[in-house]
Amino acid sequence: MKVLIYGFGWSGKAILELCESMGCDCCVIDDSLDISNFNDTRFITYEMLENKILNGNIFDLYWIAVSGKPEITFKIQNKLLLCGGAKLARTVFVL
């Protein structure tokens, strides 16, 4: 199962650990992270996500890992819908 985790605070880290322990292939986006120096291919940018979706690489599950901030969660959900990914997924989970 391919999983996108949007947000890499405490809850995003916990979701990544859980999903990987179940054998899921995970990617992580966090708007506040500068991944230009990362060697970890699990971390992607929003632009990379758009390219993946345009190339038919759709995720099965989307986790919005932002707790206690409904206005930010709503913005992220809209971003995912606008790029075309979340409307094609089976489930979008919000913390």
N, C-alpha and C positions, 0 to 999 in steps of 0.2 A: 504494500500500500504506500502511495506517495503522499506525504503530509507537508503542508506549508504551515509554519508557525510564524505569526506576525507579532513580534515583541519578544525581547530577550532579557526581561528582568527576572525576578524570582520565579514567577509562574511560567514564563517561557522556557527557562532552564529545566524546570521540573517536567514540563510537557515533553521537551526534547529527550530527556533521560527516559521517560516512560515509553514514548513511541519507539525509540531505538531499542529498548529492551524487548519490545514486542516484534522487532524485525522490520520496522517501517523505514522507508527511505525518506529522510527529512531534509527540508531546506528551511532556513531561518532568515527573516527580514526584521530589521529594527532600524527605524529612521534615524535614531540617535547614534548608531554605530558607524564608524568610518572603517569599512572593510578593505580599503585599498592596500593595507599591509597584512591582511589575513592570508594565510596559506590554507585555511580550512574551506573547502569547496561547499560545505553545507550552508555557508552564509552568502546570501545574494542581495542585490539591490532591487529596488522596485523596477528599474529599467530591465534588469536581467529577467525578472518575473514576466514582464510584458513580452519579452522576446521568447521565453519558454512557452508561453501560452499561444503566441502567434505561430510558433513552430509545432503546435499540437501536443506539447508536453504539459498536460493538465494534471493537477493534483486531485487526489481522491477525497482529501479532507483538509479543511482550512481551520486553523485554530487562531483566534484573535486573543492573544495572551496579554491583555491589559486589564487589570482589575481596579475597580473603584473609580473609573474615569469614563462614564458612559458617552460623553461628548467626543472623546478621542476614539472610542470603540466604534461609534457611528461613522466617523470620518474614515476610519480604516475599512470598515465594511463597504462603504461607498467606493473607495479606491479599488477594492478587489472586484466589485461589481463592474466598475467602469472599464477595467482592463480585460474583462471577459472571463476571468477564471472562476470566481465564486459561484456564478450562476450555473456553471457546468458541473460543479461538484455535488456530491451527495449531501454533504453536511458542512455547515459553517458553525463552529463552536465559539462561543464568546464567554470569557471568564468575567 
